Amino acid sequence: KSKLIEAYEAGPDKNIEFLNAHIPQGWRDLPNPYPTTAASLARGKRVYQEFCIGCHGPVGDGMGPAQPYLYPPPLNFTLLKGREISGGILYYQIMNGITGSAMPYFKKNLESEKIWEVGDYVAVYFINDSDADTEPKGIDAALEP
């Protein structure tokens, strides 16, 4: 069994801890640098509908049409409510994907701003907590992986 599957089977707390453990601290501390606007949320929704809804579902609960065929299943974003999930964490996972899972990387398909916007869409509508446009605005170059 892979460590990813073991973490999933250990329950939501262990799974989320495992998923976030490999993210460099600089990204974990980084808020989404773009402000949340009606236009940015509309763009984020469009990206979500094109790239994410098939696995994560229309309400972000991981119950998209592909869910029965994936193990571990897609992350249920609503389990992230009340946790310290920064815009940087969402960005890093979307950009790089999750090795050993069906979550692909999107750094070749989506430009940076679209990744930030879809992450903010997830934060606003499924986690109910967005850190968009808060300090610090940027990442210390020394913290880049």
Beta strands, then each sheet from edge to edge (+ up, - down):
end
